[in-house]
Amino acid sequence: MSLPTDTLAKAANQARGLAIDAVHKCSSGHLGLPLGAAEIGAALFGSALVHCPEQPRWRGRDRFVLSAGHGSMFLYAWLHLSGYEVSREDLAAFRQLHSKTPGHPEFRETPGVESTTGPLGQGIANAVGMAVAGKMAAARFNTPDHPLFDSSRVFCLAGDGCMQEGVALEAMEFAAHQQLDNLILIYDANDVTLDAMADKTQSLNAAARFKALGWDVQTIDGHDIEAIVKALKKARRAKSGKPQLVIAKTVIGKGIAEVEGTSKGHGEGGAKFAEAARARLGLPADEHFYVSEDVRAYFDAQKKRSARVANKWQRSYKAWRTANPALAAEIDTAAKAPSATQLLAAVPVFPADAKHGGTRAAGKDVLQPLAAQLPLLIGGSADLYGSTLNYIASSGDFEPATEANSAAVAGGRAGRNIRFGIREHAMAAIANGIAYDGLFRPSVATFLVFADYSRPAMRLAALTKLPVVYIYTHDSIGVGEDGPTHQPVETISALRLIPGFDVIRPGDAEEVVGAYAAALSREDGPTLIALSRQAVPLLNEIPAETRREGVLHGGYVAVRETTSLTHILIATGSELHLAVAAARELGSGVRVVSMPSMERFERQAPEYRESVLPSSCERRVAIEAGVTALWHRYVGPRGTIIGIDRFGISAPGPVIFKELGITAERVVEEVRALN
């Protein structure tokens, strides 16, 4: 079928009208990209993109990510035209309470939105993660008779702002090194940023930059629909083994003559010229949110064609499942995580005389049997596998297939271990992309102090309820001689403040088992497991079952008083053993509460929380080698907190603990002072 450029050009102008009407109605939003990239939208949704409005999540689809999420009306307009469940009324409710059209695209809020975008550059990294998931799926599940998992592509539309963010460069380097040729990035190059023309803040040659990174590059007129479609077809069919960049030269705010091509066209400034612009675009004066009958008819026919493509894929997928029951069973594990109880049962109890170099070493031992139970669990590390110890030993590295690694199922594109390099921010954002894709379960690792580098993506994982697991080690002043730059005294508390983000700081090997079971059974949000480098003892006076299951509740009674309760010691992580040692000296009226996860504890029933921390006992001491602010909720006005409201010291770990007063002796002193 020949490309109906006239109809698509008309659709582009009507998409412009939809954006103008929505932004004008609410006096809020960004018009620059929806207007400037309208022909890109027509080429994508009118021709190039393999998708199905009736089956927004079918696995054989292409993915489209709008990294420049401020231009959300671009996406909403094209979803509406394509026949997704985004109605004219939804467009009219742009940026209003409980609408399907929020200010930036939000995952799960709008059919057809593949990821939550807004913070610039994140969408590029999310798209890279989706491309990784596509490569993994093809390697793991394609068969000669049914190569179902290697035809889809990930399209991403980004602007100058996305390109300037550091996370984007990290992700683009990674994509090139990994030869993700299923990734097509469209650069809306309009030479404008929010404040000014782009030449005020950038002077790079984008084509040369991407070629140097290892991408294929095309540069086109972003308003020539035929040229856009041709470029996207070429990118889809490329055999170079490289990710694809299409630089589309566009005019920001095109269609509103008073602001187009200037920084004023970025936001809603052009909306006041709406009526004149609508007239120039050929839109009727008396009908807003207008779509002509011929444009509607074209996209209705396109929707039917899309449904046929999707249904054909689904029939092939059904045949694949029949022919490959073992693979089908494996893919089905993505639908529901095992229960925490099932995961706990998969890990043997540690021997009483087990020795570990810290909870990170216990994590290594816990991970292996759990990885066997969870075939779709993926691990990654920011150039620190030798320290974070989260390598899945039964598999190899995820990397471009070669003759050397393609013979072994464990390696190449089927590898379950991703070497992200020193790219903590992109690592976390790519993990989000893998989680958005929905098949594989990502876990990633680095030192805890570098959570500050990955925090923006971690926040988005919490916001979108993605079940990403972070295995961040070297969690305290116990790092020792590396000094205050590597001692995350404030980091744990900062992460605890993210809504929906679970932080678990286990105190010994059995609590590590509970931490992994809690994290990997959670399906409604991310979890960080904070592990120590320094050695901690096995607390065998506490039953293993109590320690494991106690973590699932976030806090539990680790050592119960044997006479009338007089004091409660509350501790977490590598400080738990200090509380246990202090309780031995203090006598039979002292209770020790382990609090590995405040967030999980707060989700328990009030009756349970009261049973662990009875309000009748007000003499309490909390112990953690970090800032003290969040512990006040548990110690109350009569209690005290042993912590560190300062940065650390460069010295051997035991010396620092003693110098800063994080010792069992100090706990005993503080308890006796409460009397």
Residue pairs with C-beta under 8 A, 6 or more apart in sequence:
3 47
3 225
3 226
3 229
4 46
4 298
5 225
5 226
7 46
7 294
7 295
7 298
8 39
8 42
8 43
8 46
8 47
8 225
8 298
9 39
9 42
9 225
10 282
10 292
10 294
10 295
11 42
11 46
11 81
11 295
11 298
11 299
12 38
12 39
12 41
12 42
12 225
13 38
13 255
13 281
13 282
13 283
14 81
14 281
14 283
14 290
14 291
14 292
14 295
15 34
15 38
15 41
15 42
15 74
15 77
15 78
15 81
16 34
16 35
16 38
16 254
16 255
16 277
16 281
17 278
17 281
17 283
17 288
17 289
17 290
18 73
18 76
18 77
18 80
18 81
18 91
18 289
18 290
18 291
19 29
19 31
19 34
19 35
19 73
19 74
19 77
20 31
20 35
20 255
20 256
20 270
20 271
20 274
20 277
20 278
21 91
21 92
21 274
21 278
21 288
21 289
22 29
22 73
22 76
22 91
22 92
22 94
22 101
22 289
23 29
23 30
23 31
23 73
23 94
23 268
23 271
24 271
24 274
25 92
25 94
25 288
26 94
26 95
26 96
27 268
27 271
28 95
28 103
28 268
29 72
29 73
29 94
29 95
29 103
29 267
29 268
29 271
30 70
30 71
30 72
30 73
30 266
30 267
30 268
31 73
31 253
31 256
31 265
31 266
31 267
31 268
31 269
31 270
31 271
32 71
32 190
32 192
32 252
32 253
32 265
32 266
32 267
33 68
33 70
33 71
33 74
33 159
33 188
33 252
34 71
34 73
34 74
34 77
35 252
35 253
35 254
35 255
35 256
35 260
35 265
35 270
36 188
36 190
36 222
36 250
36 251
36 252
36 253
36 254
36 260
36 265
37 71
37 74
37 157
37 188
37 222
37 248
37 250
38 74
38 254
38 255
39 222
39 223
39 224
39 225
39 228
39 250
40 157
40 186
40 188
40 222
40 228
40 248
40 250
41 74
41 77
41 78
42 225
43 225
43 228
43 229
43 232
44 64
44 78
44 155
44 157
44 232
45 51
45 78
45 79
45 81
45 82
45 299
46 298
46 299
46 302
47 229
47 232
48 155
48 228
48 229
48 232
48 233
48 236
49 62
49 64
49 155
50 60
50 61
50 62
50 151
50 152
50 153
50 306
50 309
51 61
51 62
51 64
51 82
51 112
51 306
52 58
52 61
52 303
52 306
52 307
52 309
52 310
53 79
53 82
53 83
53 84
53 85
53 111
53 112
53 303
53 306
54 83
54 303
54 306
54 307
54 310
55 61
55 307
55 310
55 314
56 84
56 111
56 112
57 438
58 310
58 313
58 314
59 137
59 148
59 149
59 152
59 313
59 317
59 439
60 148
60 149
60 151
60 152
60 310
60 313
60 314
60 317
61 152
61 310
62 152
62 153
62 154
62 155
63 114
63 127
63 130
63 152
63 153
63 154
63 155
63 437
64 75
64 112
64 114
64 155
64 156
64 157
65 114
65 115
65 117
65 123
65 124
65 126
65 127
65 130
65 154
65 155
65 156
65 157
66 72
66 74
66 75
66 105
66 117
66 123
66 156
66 157
67 117
67 120
67 121
67 122
67 123
67 124
67 126
67 127
67 156
67 157
67 158
67 159
67 162
67 168
68 117
68 120
68 123
68 157
68 158
68 159
68 161
68 162
68 188
69 104
69 105
69 116
69 117
69 118
69 119
69 120
69 123
70 104
70 118
71 159
72 101
72 102
72 103
72 104
72 105
73 91
73 94
73 101
74 157
75 105
75 112
75 113
76 86
76 90
76 91
76 94
76 101
76 110
77 91
79 86
79 110
79 111
79 112
79 113
80 86
80 87
80 88
80 90
80 91
80 291
81 291
81 295
81 296
81 299
82 112
82 299
82 302
82 303
83 299
83 300
83 302
83 303
84 110
84 111
84 112
85 100
85 111
86 100
86 101
86 110
86 111
86 112
88 289
90 99
90 100
90 101
91 101
91 289
92 288
92 289
93 99
93 100
93 101
94 101
95 101
95 102
95 103
100 109
100 110
100 111
101 110
102 109
102 110
103 118
104 116
104 117
104 118
105 113
105 115
105 116
105 117
105 118
106 113
106 116
106 464
107 113
107 114
107 115
107 116
107 436
107 464
108 464
108 465
114 126
114 130
114 436
115 122
115 123
115 126
115 127
115 130
115 432
115 433
115 436
115 464
116 460
116 463
116 464
117 123
117 126
119 165
119 456
119 460
120 159
120 161
120 162
120 164
120 165
120 168
121 158
121 161
121 162
121 163
121 164
121 165
121 166
121 167
121 168
121 171
121 429
122 167
122 429
122 432
122 456
122 457
122 460
123 156
123 158
123 162
124 156
124 158
124 162
124 167
124 168
124 171
124 172
124 185
125 167
125 168
125 170
125 171
125 425
125 426
125 429
125 430
125 432
125 433
125 457
126 429
126 430
126 432
126 433
126 436
127 154
127 155
127 156
127 183
127 185
127 433
128 171
128 172
128 174
128 175
128 180
128 183
128 426
128 429
128 430
128 433
129 429
129 430
129 431
129 432
129 433
129 434
129 435
129 436
129 437
129 442
130 154
130 433
130 434
130 436
130 437
131 154
131 175
131 180
131 182
131 183
131 243
131 433
132 178
132 180
132 398
132 418
132 430
132 433
132 434
133 433
133 434
133 437
133 439
133 440
134 149
134 150
134 152
134 154
134 182
134 437
135 178
135 180
135 182
135 398
135 413
136 378
136 398
136 413
136 414
136 439
136 440
137 149
137 439
137 440
138 147
138 149
138 150
138 413
139 401
139 412
139 413
139 414
140 327
140 330
140 414
141 148
141 149
141 320
141 324
141 327
141 330
141 331
142 148
142 149
142 150
143 320
143 323
143 324
143 327
145 320
145 323
146 316
146 317
146 319
146 320
146 323
146 324
148 313
148 316
148 317
148 320
150 182
152 182
153 182
153 183
153 184
153 235
153 236
154 182
154 183
154 184
155 184
155 186
155 232
156 183
156 184
156 185
156 186
157 186
157 188
158 168
158 185
158 186
158 187
158 188
159 187
159 188
159 189
159 190
160 188
160 189
160 190
160 191
160 192
160 193
160 198
160 202
161 193
161 194
162 168
163 187
163 202
163 206
164 193
164 201
164 202
166 425
167 425
167 426
167 429
167 456
167 457
170 423
170 425
170 426
171 423
171 426
171 429
171 430
172 185
172 210
172 213
172 215
172 243
173 213
173 421
173 423
174 420
174 421
174 423
174 426
174 430
175 183
175 215
175 243
176 213
176 214
176 215
176 242
176 243
177 214
177 421
178 398
178 399
178 400
179 214
179 241
179 242
179 243
179 400
180 243
181 238
181 240
181 241
181 242
181 243
181 244
183 243
183 244
184 232
184 235
184 236
184 243
184 244
184 245
184 246
185 215
185 243
185 244
185 245
185 246
186 232
186 246
186 248
187 206
187 245
187 246
187 247
187 248
188 222
188 248
188 250
189 206
189 222
189 247
189 248
189 249
189 250
190 198
190 222
190 249
190 250
190 251
190 252
190 261
191 197
191 198
191 199
192 198
192 252
192 261
192 262
192 263
192 265
192 266
193 200
193 201
193 263
193 266
194 263
194 266
194 267
195 263
196 263
197 262
197 263
206 247
207 217
207 219
207 245
207 247
210 217
210 245
211 217
214 242
214 243
215 242
215 243
215 244
215 245
216 235
216 238
216 240
216 242
216 243
216 244
216 245
217 245
217 247
218 231
218 234
218 235
218 244
218 245
218 246
218 247
219 246
219 247
219 249
220 227
220 228
220 231
220 246
220 247
220 248
220 249
221 227
221 248
221 249
222 228
222 248
222 249
222 250
223 250
223 251
223 254
228 246
228 248
231 246
232 246
235 244
235 246
238 244
241 400
251 260
251 261
252 260
252 261
252 262
252 265
252 266
253 259
253 260
253 261
253 262
253 264
253 265
253 266
253 270
254 260
254 261
255 277
255 280
255 281
256 265
256 270
256 273
256 274
256 277
257 273
257 276
257 277
257 280
258 270
258 273
258 276
259 265
259 269
259 270
259 273
260 270
264 270
270 277
275 285
278 285
279 285
283 290
284 290
320 327
320 328
321 328
330 375
330 376
331 376
331 439
333 374
333 375
333 376
334 376
334 438
334 439
334 440
334 441
336 523
337 374
337 441
337 467
337 520
337 521
337 522
337 523
338 373
338 374
338 520
338 521
339 521
340 517
340 518
340 521
340 552
341 517
342 373
342 521
343 370
343 373
343 516
343 517
343 520
343 521
344 513
344 514
344 517
344 548
344 549
346 369
346 370
346 372
346 373
347 366
347 369
347 370
347 513
347 516
347 517
348 369
349 510
349 544
350 362
350 365
350 509
350 510
350 538
350 544
352 538
352 540
354 509
354 538
355 535
356 362
356 509
356 535
356 536
356 538
357 533
357 534
357 535
358 473
358 478
358 531
358 532
358 533
358 534
358 535
358 536
358 574
359 506
359 507
359 508
359 509
359 511
359 512
359 531
359 532
359 536
359 573
359 574
360 387
360 388
360 389
360 473
360 474
360 531
360 532
360 533
361 389
362 508
362 509
362 512
362 513
362 531
363 389
363 390
363 471
363 473
363 512
363 516
363 529
363 531
364 389
364 390
364 391
365 509
366 509
366 512
366 513
366 516
367 379
367 390
367 392
367 471
367 516
368 392
368 393
368 394
370 377
370 516
370 517
370 520
371 377
371 379
371 392
371 394
371 395
371 416
372 394
374 441
374 520
376 439
376 440
376 441
377 392
377 416
377 440
377 441
377 443
377 520
378 398
378 416
378 417
378 418
378 434
378 440
378 441
378 442
378 443
379 390
379 391
379 392
379 416
379 417
379 418
379 443
379 444
379 445
380 417
380 418
380 419
380 420
380 427
380 430
380 431
380 442
380 443
380 444
380 445
381 388
381 390
381 391
381 417
381 418
381 419
381 420
381 444
381 445
381 446
382 420
382 421
382 422
382 423
382 424
382 427
382 444
382 445
382 446
382 450
383 419
383 420
383 421
383 422
384 445
384 446
384 447
384 473
385 391
385 417
385 419
385 445
387 447
387 473
387 474
387 533
388 445
388 446
388 447
388 471
388 472
388 473
389 473
390 443
390 445
390 471
391 417
392 416
392 417
394 410
394 416
395 410
395 411
395 414
395 415
395 416
395 417
396 405
396 408
396 410
396 411
396 412
396 414
396 415
396 416
396 417
397 405
397 411
397 415
397 417
397 418
397 419
398 412
398 413
398 414
398 415
398 416
398 417
398 418
398 419
399 405
399 411
399 412
399 413
399 415
399 419
400 412
400 413
401 412
401 413
402 412
405 411
405 412
405 415
406 412
418 444
420 426
420 427
420 430
420 444
424 446
424 450
424 453
424 454
425 453
425 454
425 456
425 457
427 444
427 446
427 454
428 444
428 454
428 456
428 457
428 458
428 461
428 468
428 470
429 454
429 456
429 457
429 460
431 442
431 443
431 444
431 457
431 461
431 468
432 457
432 460
432 461
432 464
432 466
432 468
434 440
434 442
435 441
435 442
435 461
435 466
435 467
435 468
436 464
436 466
441 467
441 469
441 520
442 468
442 469
443 468
443 469
443 470
443 471
444 454
444 468
444 469
444 470
444 471
445 470
445 471
445 472
445 473
446 453
446 454
446 472
446 473
447 472
447 473
447 474
447 479
447 486
447 488
448 472
448 473
448 474
448 475
448 488
448 491
448 492
448 530
449 474
449 485
449 486
449 487
449 488
449 491
450 472
451 458
451 470
451 472
451 488
451 491
451 494
451 495
451 528
452 491
454 470
455 494
455 495
458 468
458 470
458 495
458 498
458 501
458 526
458 528
459 498
459 501
460 466
461 468
461 501
461 525
461 526
462 498
462 499
462 500
462 501
462 525
462 526
463 499
463 500
465 500
465 524
465 525
466 525
466 526
467 522
467 523
467 524
467 525
467 526
467 527
468 526
468 527
469 519
469 520
469 526
469 527
469 528
469 529
470 526
470 527
470 528
470 529
471 529
471 531
472 528
472 529
472 530
472 531
473 530
473 531
473 532
473 533
474 482
474 486
474 488
474 531
474 532
474 533
475 488
475 492
475 505
475 530
475 531
475 532
475 533
475 573
475 574
476 487
476 488
476 489
476 532
476 534
476 573
476 574
476 625
476 626
477 487
477 489
477 625
477 644
477 648
477 649
477 653
477 656
477 657
477 660
477 662
478 532
478 533
478 534
478 574
478 625
478 653
478 656
478 657
479 486
479 487
479 533
479 534
479 648
479 653
480 534
480 650
480 651
480 652
480 653
480 655
480 656
481 650
481 651
481 652
482 650
483 648
483 649
483 650
484 647
484 648
484 649
484 650
487 647
487 648
487 649
487 656
488 626
489 625
489 626
489 627
489 644
489 646
489 647
489 648
490 626
490 627
491 626
492 503
492 505
492 530
492 624
492 626
493 626
493 627
493 629
493 630
495 501
495 503
495 528
496 503
496 598
496 599
496 630
497 630
500 524
500 525
500 526
501 525
501 526
501 527
501 528
501 599
502 518
502 519
502 522
502 525
502 526
502 527
502 528
502 597
502 599
502 600
503 527
503 528
503 530
503 597
503 598
503 599
504 515
504 518
504 519
504 527
504 528
504 529
504 530
504 551
504 596
504 597
504 600
505 529
505 530
505 572
505 573
505 596
505 597
506 512
506 514
506 515
506 529
506 531
506 551
506 573
506 596
507 536
507 539
507 547
507 571
507 572
507 573
507 574
507 575
507 576
507 577
507 594
507 596
508 536
508 537
508 538
508 539
508 547
508 576
508 577
509 538
510 538
510 539
510 542
510 544
510 547
510 548
511 547
511 548
511 550
511 551
511 576
511 594
511 596
512 529
512 531
513 547
513 548
513 551
514 547
514 548
514 549
514 550
514 551
514 552
514 596
515 529
515 551
515 596
515 597
516 529
517 548
517 551
517 552
518 527
518 551
518 552
518 597
518 600
519 527
519 529
530 573
532 573
532 574
534 574
534 653
536 574
536 576
536 577
537 577
539 547
539 558
539 576
539 577
539 580
541 559
541 580
542 558
542 559
542 580
546 556
546 558
547 558
547 594
549 556
550 556
550 557
550 558
550 594
550 596
551 596
551 597
551 600
552 600
553 600
553 601
553 604
553 608
554 595
554 596
554 597
554 598
554 599
554 600
554 601
554 602
554 603
554 604
555 570
555 593
555 594
555 595
555 596
555 597
555 598
555 600
555 601
555 604
555 609
555 612
555 613
556 593
556 594
556 612
557 591
557 592
557 593
557 611
557 612
558 576
558 579
558 580
558 592
558 593
558 594
559 580
559 583
559 590
559 591
559 592
560 591
561 588
561 589
561 590
561 591
562 588
563 588
563 589
564 589
565 589
565 591
565 614
565 616
565 617
566 589
566 590
566 617
566 619
567 586
567 589
567 590
567 591
567 617
567 619
567 620
567 621
567 671
567 674
568 590
568 591
568 592
568 593
568 613
568 617
568 619
568 620
568 621
569 579
569 582
569 583
569 590
569 591
569 592
569 593
569 620
569 621
569 622
569 623
569 667
569 671
570 579
570 593
570 595
570 613
570 620
570 621
570 622
570 623
570 631
570 634
570 635
571 578
571 579
571 592
571 593
571 594
571 595
571 622
571 623
571 624
572 594
572 595
572 596
572 623
572 624
573 596
573 624
573 625
574 625
575 623
575 624
575 625
575 662
576 592
576 594
578 623
578 662
578 663
578 664
578 667
579 592
579 623
579 664
579 667
580 592
581 664
582 590
582 664
582 665
582 667
582 668
582 671
583 590
583 591
583 592
585 664
585 668
586 668
586 671
586 672
590 671
591 617
593 612
593 613
595 601
595 622
595 634
598 630
601 609
601 612
602 609
613 620
613 634
618 636
618 637
618 638
618 639
619 638
619 639
619 671
619 674
619 675
620 634
620 635
620 636
620 638
620 639
620 640
621 635
621 639
621 640
621 641
621 642
621 667
621 670
621 671
621 674
622 628
622 631
622 634
622 635
622 639
622 640
622 641
622 642
622 643
623 641
623 642
623 643
623 662
623 667
624 631
624 641
624 642
624 643
625 643
625 644
625 657
625 660
625 662
626 643
626 644
627 643
627 644
627 645
628 641
628 643
628 644
628 645
631 641
631 643
632 641
635 641
638 674
639 674
640 670
640 673
640 674
642 661
642 662
642 666
642 667
642 670
643 662
644 660
644 662
646 660
648 656
648 660
649 656
649 659
649 660
651 659
657 663
